[in-house]
Amino acid sequence: YDITSWLPLHPGGDLIRQGAGIECTAMFESSHPPFVNEKFLEKYKIGELKKEDRDTTYEYKTEFWTVLKSRVWNHFKKNKISRHDCMEYYLKAFC
């Protein structure tokens, strides 16, 4: 994906740059709610990674992952938890 035009609009600010030029599926999946999906990203797609370059640690399209992610995000929303407004998050991102 080439999201260069999206950078100034990204709600997470410059944190998006952590994934620049690398395979960042795990980073993307763990940082976005379920509604940020492939349809949204389709306009930025420029190609596919070679199979050997893909992160195969998790299979993100399984029912387990989808349900888990949905439950976590619902917990954040219900309890008014914002992961992005946390000093520890920024320190881990930039240190």
Summary of the structure (lengths in Angstrom):
residues: 95
radius of gyration: 14.2
end to end distance: 25.4
largest distance: 39.8
contacts: 156
relative contact order: 0.14
helix: 57%
strand: 0%
